[in-house]
Amino acid sequence: MTRCTPVLVVFLLTAAAVRAQEQPAQDLTSQYRETADRLIDAALADREGYDRLAYLCYRIGSRLSGSPALERAIAWSAEQMRAAGLSNVRTIPVKVPHWVRGEESARMLAPLDKPLHMLGLGMSVGTPPEGITAEVVPVSDFGELDRLGAEKVRGKIVLYNEVYQGYWPTVMYRRTGASRAAALGAVAVLVRSVTPLAMQIPHTGEMNYDNAQPRIPAAAVSPEDAMMMARLAADGVTVKVHLQMSAHMEPDADSEDVFGEIPGKEHPEEVVLIGGHIDSWDVGEGAQDDGASVIACLQAVALMKKLGLQPRRTLRVAFWVNEENGGRGGEVYRAWIGDQIRNQVAAIEMDGGAETPVGFGAAVDNASGDVLRQIAGLLKRVGATDIGGGGGGADIEPLMRDGVPGLAERTVGTHYFDWHHTEADTLDKVNPDDFRKNMAAMAVMSYVLADMPGRLTSSSVRAQ
């Protein structure tokens, strides 16, 4: 055999130390390449997942909290988890708000007599039975509303004709606009739909009341109708609208979160959680929001079962309820796990539709971000390679508050807010190939997180 001189030994040890410093702590890319490719191959060839989504959309339909359709969806979801071979399939009781839309309409009476394209906002009160007829006062933002003051707002219907500048900067008018206007004496509000697309389609969504102010009816109108009324008012023309809504609240209803698992083979007490919300608004079919997401998560785990893959940790898929108008499903899950929060290794929420995936947002520290970029390198075939900030979602927020690392799957989002909370959120908007790519991205990311030796660290406080 070849002998090494002392000088050569020192050189080799030094070189090895340098190489060790240059290498990541975990070489996940090479370790999981074969498994990732198997999952991606299975996902791209899968037909069962899209069939499940078609059943949810076409046989069950929209699934608002408190509705019989949601309860049918919950029972069906548990059946599908069992059929997929998942273990520990269970439901957790959740009391959910029960808002009923009822009959509704809006009609311009002056200067034209024409119906408006409208949808009542979720959780809004109704009008008196005879409706409300009043002059419309358009504003472009809260600043303009405040400048008008009570003298020009009292007894009027305020129209928020806010220009769409992205979802989060614009949605505040839908959420809090009613109480801001009520504080100045408005009798109702109309909100330009939160969307970049003008196609005479109104978009609903949750609104909230300030308990210190009167509760007045609130409805969304199409962008075209909002722009028309605003232009007429700017030209000095009086715009008068009749609004009629029978929306009301019923007592809280009984509902359930749904969960299924692949138990971990070495650390079953540690959990990687993936999922989305099974509820939807009462219009459309809840296909992109959030049917495609929950089914993609279920099918990602179902593929692991078919391939005989069992990670070190437990992989749990969650279908939460009441994300759209209350968030109680996520809160109940946090209470249910109690002090086992320390064993929630990571949570991935998919709630942005199933257009072409681009990667994941992640609320983790820098070292964990490097780990996620290694995992994302396994997803080049489906384009989901980007790791950015902003991980999380409404249903996993209660976990993240206590330090659980949160991720959110991201897509191109080209048309998501064209369909969001509308009659147009239907199965045909979900491209089967994109759906399968999302399934692949969720399968690879969740499997590696559940199987790799180390754990992620949140960018906030570490769970205790």
SEKOLTOR-492711 format. One record per residue (C-alpha): x negated, y negated, z negated; chain. Coordinates in nm, 4 decimals. Example, Ala and Ser with C-alpha at 12.3 -4.5 7.8 and 13.67 -1.06 7.14 Angstrom:
REM SEKOLTOR-492711
xx/yy/zz/c
-1.2300/0.4500/-0.7800/A
-1.3670/0.1060/-0.7140/A
END
This chain:
REM SEKOLTOR-492711
xx/yy/zz/c
0.0000/0.0000/0.0000/A
-0.1025/-0.3647/0.0414/A
-0.2440/-0.5413/-0.2647/A
-0.1741/-0.9102/-0.3371/A
-0.4453/-1.1419/-0.4653/A
-0.3630/-1.3670/-0.7645/A
-0.3600/-1.6729/-0.5360/A
-0.1173/-1.5015/-0.2995/A
0.1057/-1.3984/-0.5887/A
0.1267/-1.7592/-0.7112/A
0.2057/-1.8780/-0.3583/A
0.4811/-1.6191/-0.3106/A
0.6400/-1.6924/-0.6490/A
0.6339/-2.0666/-0.5804/A
0.7901/-2.0190/-0.2364/A
1.0595/-1.7954/-0.3831/A
1.1405/-2.0561/-0.6480/A
1.1737/-2.3275/-0.3834/A
1.4024/-2.1070/-0.1737/A
1.6178/-2.0323/-0.4809/A
1.6593/-2.4045/-0.5456/A
1.7601/-2.4632/-0.1852/A
2.0217/-2.1836/-0.1820/A
2.3699/-2.2352/-0.3298/A
2.4351/-2.0575/-0.6572/A
2.6749/-1.8250/-0.4734/A
2.6313/-1.7294/-0.1074/A
3.0038/-1.6831/-0.0543/A
2.9924/-1.7172/0.3219/A
2.7925/-1.3996/0.3808/A
2.9493/-1.2179/0.0859/A
3.3064/-1.2615/0.2127/A
3.2640/-1.2876/0.5896/A
3.3889/-0.9366/0.6653/A
3.6875/-0.9645/0.4291/A
3.7789/-1.3082/0.5609/A
3.7739/-1.1841/0.9190/A
3.9973/-0.8909/0.8259/A
4.2473/-1.1273/0.6641/A
4.2396/-1.3686/0.9568/A
4.2837/-1.0862/1.2093/A
4.5807/-0.9526/1.0147/A
4.7385/-1.2967/0.9767/A
4.7073/-1.3893/1.3442/A
4.8629/-1.0578/1.4461/A
5.1424/-1.0704/1.1862/A
5.5086/-1.0898/1.2888/A
5.6743/-1.0015/0.9603/A
5.6137/-1.3410/0.7988/A
5.7875/-1.5410/1.0707/A
6.0772/-1.2938/1.0626/A
6.1095/-1.3576/0.6904/A
6.1108/-1.7324/0.7524/A
6.3782/-1.6916/1.0206/A
6.5975/-1.5026/0.7729/A
6.5535/-1.7735/0.5094/A
6.6407/-2.0511/0.7551/A
6.9155/-1.8871/0.9603/A
7.0815/-1.6553/0.7092/A
7.0532/-1.8636/0.3907/A
6.9953/-2.2205/0.5121/A
6.9549/-2.5342/0.3033/A
6.8909/-2.4732/-0.0671/A
6.9626/-2.7710/-0.2908/A
6.9283/-2.7244/-0.6664/A
7.2560/-2.6098/-0.8160/A
7.3880/-2.4663/-0.4896/A
7.4978/-2.1049/-0.4330/A
7.2581/-2.0934/-0.1352/A
6.9585/-2.1541/-0.3624/A
7.0616/-1.8693/-0.5887/A
7.0939/-1.6394/-0.2871/A
6.7457/-1.7492/-0.1797/A
6.6040/-1.6702/-0.5230/A
6.7509/-1.3202/-0.5290/A
6.6290/-1.2599/-0.1727/A
6.2811/-1.3905/-0.2585/A
6.2437/-1.1431/-0.5442/A
6.3544/-0.8635/-0.3101/A
6.0963/-0.9678/-0.0518/A
5.8166/-0.9727/-0.3101/A
5.9051/-0.6200/-0.4157/A
5.9273/-0.5069/-0.0538/A
5.5782/-0.6489/0.0007/A
5.4490/-0.4232/-0.2769/A
5.3773/-0.6961/-0.5298/A
5.3634/-0.6108/-0.8986/A
5.5249/-0.7825/-1.1976/A
5.7940/-0.9460/-0.9851/A
5.9915/-1.1604/-1.2229/A
6.2130/-1.4655/-1.2494/A
6.1922/-1.7341/-1.5159/A
6.5124/-1.9225/-1.6075/A
6.5193/-2.2938/-1.5208/A
6.7994/-2.5416/-1.5884/A
6.8236/-2.7648/-1.2817/A
7.0143/-3.0858/-1.2058/A
7.3229/-3.0351/-0.9912/A
7.3809/-3.3322/-0.7631/A
7.6665/-3.3058/-0.5134/A
7.6634/-3.5184/-0.1975/A
8.0314/-3.4995/-0.1153/A
8.1903/-3.6991/0.1674/A
8.0032/-4.0088/0.2811/A
7.9987/-4.2658/0.5579/A
7.8769/-4.6144/0.6409/A
8.0289/-4.8436/0.9001/A
7.9372/-5.1876/1.0248/A
8.2474/-5.4097/1.0319/A
8.0880/-5.7328/1.1563/A
7.9656/-5.8542/1.3967/A
8.0399/-5.5146/1.5569/A
8.2667/-5.2307/1.4539/A
8.0419/-4.9242/1.4721/A
7.9421/-4.6273/1.2557/A
7.5947/-4.6250/1.1032/A
7.3666/-4.3228/1.0861/A
7.3350/-4.2645/0.7115/A
7.2591/-4.0094/0.4416/A
7.3153/-4.0706/0.0732/A
6.9964/-4.0618/-0.1321/A
6.9619/-3.7703/-0.3705/A
7.0790/-3.8419/-0.7279/A
7.2693/-4.1539/-0.6188/A
7.6006/-4.2387/-0.7770/A
7.9024/-4.2689/-0.5513/A
8.1115/-4.5682/-0.4604/A
8.4627/-4.6269/-0.5910/A
8.7126/-4.4100/-0.3996/A
8.8031/-4.7012/-0.1753/A
8.4382/-4.7666/-0.0979/A
8.2377/-5.0896/-0.1054/A
8.2603/-5.3615/0.1578/A
8.0025/-5.6374/0.1381/A
7.7645/-5.8578/0.3299/A
7.4203/-5.7137/0.3997/A
7.1057/-5.8957/0.2866/A
6.7952/-5.7516/0.4552/A
6.4496/-5.7732/0.2951/A
6.1174/-5.6400/0.4186/A
5.9659/-5.5783/0.0734/A
6.0144/-5.6319/-0.2990/A
5.8459/-5.9714/-0.2816/A
6.1077/-6.1003/-0.0406/A
6.3829/-5.9576/-0.2618/A
6.2465/-6.1439/-0.5646/A
6.2175/-6.4680/-0.3682/A
6.5844/-6.4466/-0.2714/A
6.6826/-6.4178/-0.6364/A
7.0163/-6.3354/-0.7944/A
7.1991/-6.6271/-0.6310/A
7.1567/-6.4787/-0.2817/A
7.1733/-6.1102/-0.3779/A
7.4658/-6.0925/-0.6204/A
7.7643/-5.9108/-0.4737/A
7.5726/-5.8091/-0.1595/A
7.4364/-5.4857/-0.0151/A
7.0563/-5.5070/-0.0032/A
6.8942/-5.3505/0.3028/A
6.5282/-5.2526/0.2631/A
6.3947/-5.2808/0.6180/A
6.0432/-5.1776/0.5180/A
5.8008/-5.0985/0.7999/A
5.6599/-4.7454/0.7717/A
5.2957/-4.7623/0.6587/A
5.2516/-4.4012/0.5554/A
5.4700/-4.1991/0.3226/A
5.3387/-4.3019/-0.0184/A
5.3232/-4.6793/0.0407/A
5.6768/-4.6739/0.1843/A
5.8662/-4.4221/-0.0288/A
5.8736/-4.6567/-0.3299/A
6.1626/-4.8457/-0.1710/A
6.3668/-4.5271/-0.1565/A
6.2745/-4.4284/-0.5098/A
6.3123/-4.7525/-0.7031/A
6.4854/-4.9916/-0.4640/A
6.8342/-4.9471/-0.6084/A
6.7444/-5.0590/-0.9594/A
6.5325/-5.3509/-0.8320/A
6.8311/-5.4750/-0.6338/A
7.0818/-5.4016/-0.9120/A
6.8812/-5.6223/-1.1473/A
6.9713/-5.9139/-0.9198/A
7.3391/-5.8205/-0.8921/A
7.3470/-5.6148/-0.5718/A
7.6427/-5.3774/-0.5376/A
7.4640/-5.1149/-0.3233/A
7.1448/-5.0585/-0.1264/A
7.0633/-4.9229/0.2177/A
6.7076/-4.8048/0.2792/A
6.5408/-4.7739/0.6175/A
6.4468/-4.4069/0.6450/A
6.0918/-4.3243/0.5422/A
5.9621/-4.2073/0.8791/A
5.7490/-4.3323/1.1683/A
5.9998/-4.1953/1.4218/A
6.3035/-4.3900/1.5384/A
6.5484/-4.1316/1.6760/A
6.8713/-4.2356/1.4985/A
6.8012/-3.9701/1.2336/A
6.8472/-4.0710/0.8668/A
6.6154/-3.9170/0.6051/A
6.7391/-3.8407/0.2554/A
6.5247/-3.7913/-0.0556/A
6.5231/-3.8438/-0.4290/A
6.5818/-4.1835/-0.5845/A
6.5537/-4.2819/-0.9504/A
6.7445/-4.5223/-1.1700/A
6.6087/-4.7596/-1.4328/A
6.8363/-4.7025/-1.7317/A
6.8133/-5.0717/-1.8164/A
6.9969/-5.1643/-1.4938/A
7.3421/-5.0863/-1.3504/A
7.3578/-4.7768/-1.1306/A
7.4581/-4.8687/-0.7779/A
7.5041/-4.6432/-0.4719/A
7.2018/-4.5890/-0.2483/A
7.1859/-4.4483/0.1037/A
6.9314/-4.4142/0.3828/A
7.0040/-4.5441/0.7324/A
6.8240/-4.4723/1.0556/A
6.5324/-4.7011/1.1487/A
6.7282/-4.8282/1.4513/A
7.0301/-4.9273/1.2426/A
6.8067/-5.0967/0.9848/A
6.6213/-5.2960/1.2513/A
6.9477/-5.3991/1.4187/A
7.1013/-5.5320/1.0975/A
6.7808/-5.7125/1.0031/A
6.7571/-5.8805/1.3442/A
7.1203/-5.9924/1.3316/A
7.0733/-6.1448/0.9870/A
6.7517/-6.3186/1.0996/A
6.9517/-6.4736/1.3856/A
7.1972/-6.6153/1.1348/A
7.4716/-6.3621/1.2056/A
7.6692/-6.2290/0.9092/A
7.6468/-5.8515/0.8834/A
7.9197/-5.6758/0.6899/A
7.9190/-5.3034/0.6045/A
8.1663/-5.0640/0.4464/A
7.9993/-4.7861/0.2430/A
8.1837/-4.4855/0.1071/A
8.0160/-4.2095/-0.0963/A
8.1672/-3.9460/-0.3240/A
7.8280/-3.8353/-0.4596/A
7.8263/-3.7283/-0.8227/A
7.6457/-3.5191/-1.0831/A
7.7744/-3.1881/-1.2179/A
7.6419/-3.0302/-1.5404/A
7.2965/-2.8760/-1.5127/A
7.2989/-2.5408/-1.3348/A
7.1193/-2.2129/-1.4051/A
6.8366/-2.1287/-1.1664/A
6.5019/-1.9459/-1.1660/A
6.1397/-1.9598/-1.0567/A
6.0213/-1.6431/-0.8798/A
5.6774/-1.4800/-0.9149/A
5.4935/-1.1716/-0.7920/A
5.1338/-1.0541/-0.8304/A
4.8421/-0.8471/-0.7217/A
4.6893/-0.7684/-1.0642/A
4.3173/-0.8273/-1.0955/A
4.0986/-0.5169/-1.1076/A
3.8452/-0.6613/-1.3552/A
4.0016/-0.9705/-1.5138/A
4.3798/-0.9310/-1.4854/A
4.4305/-1.1971/-1.7523/A
4.2775/-1.4618/-1.5242/A
4.5108/-1.5986/-1.2579/A
4.4753/-1.7730/-0.9240/A
4.8153/-1.9195/-0.8396/A
4.9477/-2.0014/-0.4916/A
5.2916/-2.1139/-0.3846/A
5.5431/-2.3815/-0.2984/A
5.9074/-2.4660/-0.3653/A
6.2012/-2.2548/-0.2528/A
6.4569/-2.5343/-0.2941/A
6.5266/-2.7879/-0.0209/A
6.7578/-3.0769/0.0494/A
7.1127/-3.0027/0.1586/A
7.0516/-3.1001/0.5220/A
6.8647/-2.9013/0.7848/A
6.7245/-2.5611/0.6924/A
6.4263/-2.6537/0.4752/A
6.1986/-2.4930/0.7348/A
5.8910/-2.7157/0.7125/A
5.9813/-2.8423/0.3649/A
5.9123/-2.5964/0.2157/A
6.0291/-2.2666/0.3608/A
5.7293/-2.2135/0.5887/A
5.4966/-2.2756/0.2963/A
5.6459/-2.0296/0.0499/A
5.6727/-1.7587/0.3129/A
5.3138/-1.8204/0.4290/A
5.1982/-1.7780/0.0675/A
5.4015/-1.4607/0.0208/A
5.2784/-1.3154/0.3468/A
4.9162/-1.4031/0.2677/A
4.9392/-1.1856/-0.0434/A
5.1413/-0.9180/0.1389/A
4.8577/-0.8854/0.3913/A
4.6108/-0.8211/0.1103/A
4.8306/-0.5359/-0.0092/A
4.8452/-0.3914/0.3421/A
4.4666/-0.4112/0.3730/A
4.4109/-0.2530/0.0333/A
4.2395/-0.5623/-0.1075/A
4.2456/-0.6176/-0.4833/A
4.0509/-0.9153/-0.6182/A
3.8767/-0.9288/-0.9546/A
4.1387/-1.1680/-1.0913/A
4.5158/-1.1625/-1.0654/A
4.6575/-1.3358/-0.7601/A
5.0058/-1.4719/-0.8346/A
5.2459/-1.6130/-0.5741/A
5.5036/-1.8617/-0.7017/A
5.8336/-1.9857/-0.5592/A
5.9272/-2.2850/-0.7746/A
6.2714/-2.4423/-0.7903/A
6.3842/-2.8033/-0.8165/A
6.0800/-2.9716/-0.6659/A
6.2967/-3.1992/-0.4537/A
6.5056/-3.3655/-0.7216/A
6.3580/-3.3057/-1.0629/A
6.0399/-3.0975/-1.0753/A
6.1697/-2.8743/-1.3506/A
6.0398/-2.5492/-1.1984/A
5.6773/-2.6563/-1.2343/A
5.7324/-2.7843/-1.5871/A
5.8998/-2.4602/-1.6952/A
5.6104/-2.2558/-1.5552/A
5.3640/-2.4643/-1.7564/A
5.5662/-2.4070/-2.0731/A
5.5977/-2.0350/-1.9946/A
5.2216/-1.9725/-1.9779/A
5.1635/-2.1658/-2.3011/A
4.8125/-2.1362/-2.4411/A
4.7176/-1.9017/-2.1558/A
4.6514/-2.2188/-1.9589/A
4.2823/-2.1437/-2.0160/A
4.3195/-1.8396/-1.7901/A
4.4706/-2.0314/-1.4991/A
4.1606/-2.0297/-1.2823/A
4.2988/-2.2335/-0.9908/A
4.6315/-2.3365/-0.8397/A
4.6957/-2.3965/-0.4693/A
5.0170/-2.5684/-0.3631/A
5.1363/-2.5639/-0.0025/A
5.3937/-2.8388/0.0485/A
5.3001/-3.0248/0.3640/A
5.4577/-2.8115/0.6317/A
5.2989/-2.5562/0.8613/A
5.1579/-2.7559/1.1488/A
4.7979/-2.6835/1.2541/A
4.5893/-2.6447/0.9348/A
4.2794/-2.8597/0.8820/A
4.1642/-2.7588/0.5335/A
4.2302/-2.8297/0.1674/A
4.2410/-3.1232/-0.0682/A
4.0808/-3.0374/-0.3999/A
4.0763/-3.1995/-0.7429/A
3.7441/-3.0448/-0.8497/A
3.3968/-3.1593/-0.9496/A
3.1084/-3.1909/-0.7022/A
2.9630/-2.8452/-0.7643/A
3.3038/-2.6841/-0.7133/A
3.3486/-2.8897/-0.3994/A
3.0319/-2.7309/-0.2635/A
3.1730/-2.3865/-0.3417/A
3.4961/-2.4698/-0.1595/A
3.3038/-2.5871/0.1445/A
3.1378/-2.2464/0.1586/A
3.4782/-2.0795/0.1535/A
3.6093/-2.3215/0.4149/A
3.3210/-2.2145/0.6370/A
3.4958/-1.8788/0.6611/A
3.7970/-2.0505/0.8189/A
3.6408/-2.1932/1.1356/A
3.8486/-1.9595/1.3500/A
4.1684/-2.1301/1.2351/A
4.0257/-2.4810/1.2013/A
4.0834/-2.5153/0.8253/A
3.7294/-2.6241/0.7408/A
3.7768/-2.9651/0.5817/A
3.7497/-3.0038/0.2040/A
3.8553/-3.3444/0.0770/A
4.0040/-3.5115/-0.2270/A
4.3647/-3.5365/-0.3305/A
4.4318/-3.1767/-0.4212/A
4.7485/-3.0863/-0.6033/A
5.1232/-3.1245/-0.5710/A
5.4375/-3.1810/-0.7734/A
5.4746/-2.8203/-0.8867/A
5.1158/-2.7704/-1.0036/A
5.0780/-3.1187/-1.1507/A
5.1748/-2.9950/-1.5013/A
4.8858/-2.7461/-1.4801/A
4.6419/-3.0022/-1.3475/A
4.7218/-3.2386/-1.6339/A
4.5697/-2.9737/-1.8603/A
4.2598/-2.9293/-1.6486/A
4.3468/-2.6502/-1.4052/A
4.1634/-2.7058/-1.0741/A
4.4279/-2.7955/-0.8162/A
4.4183/-2.7579/-0.4389/A
4.6593/-2.8544/-0.1640/A
4.6568/-2.6997/0.1818/A
4.6396/-2.9696/0.4516/A
4.7640/-2.9770/0.8110/A
4.7403/-3.2314/1.0904/A
5.0781/-3.3671/0.9763/A
5.1527/-3.5026/1.3223/A
5.5295/-3.4616/1.3049/A
5.6011/-3.3637/0.9446/A
5.7572/-3.6978/0.8535/A
5.9609/-3.6988/1.1736/A
6.1596/-3.4043/1.0323/A
6.1155/-3.4550/0.6584/A
6.4446/-3.4414/0.4618/A
6.6628/-3.4453/0.7748/A
6.9029/-3.2300/0.9735/A
6.6082/-3.1714/1.2098/A
6.4036/-2.9672/0.9586/A
6.4885/-2.6398/1.1308/A
6.3089/-2.3191/1.2216/A
6.2349/-2.4254/1.5795/A
6.0002/-2.6932/1.4408/A
5.7699/-2.4233/1.2993/A
5.5272/-2.3080/1.5670/A
5.4615/-1.9343/1.5089/A
5.0899/-1.9591/1.5919/A
5.0368/-2.2536/1.3578/A
5.2351/-2.0713/1.0903/A
5.0008/-1.7728/1.1161/A
4.6933/-1.9951/1.0951/A
4.8273/-2.1445/0.7719/A
4.8872/-1.7944/0.6414/A
4.5264/-1.7051/0.7231/A
4.3918/-2.0164/0.5508/A
4.5910/-1.9471/0.2345/A
4.4910/-1.5789/0.2343/A
4.1171/-1.6389/0.2647/A
4.0993/-1.9298/0.0212/A
4.3092/-1.7628/-0.2475/A
4.1413/-1.4235/-0.2164/A
3.7893/-1.5610/-0.2494/A
3.8848/-1.7791/-0.5469/A
4.0381/-1.4760/-0.7143/A
3.7425/-1.2483/-0.6404/A
3.4254/-1.4598/-0.6577/A
3.2084/-1.4297/-0.9713/A
3.2348/-1.7932/-1.0802/A
3.5208/-2.0331/-1.1454/A
3.5978/-2.3804/-1.0185/A
3.5856/-2.6802/-1.2497/A
3.8478/-2.9523/-1.2358/A
3.7471/-3.3104/-1.1699/A
3.9468/-3.3982/-1.4826/A
3.9430/-3.2375/-1.8269/A
3.8578/-2.8677/-1.8341/A
4.1450/-2.6424/-1.9466/A
4.0956/-2.5116/-2.3007/A
END
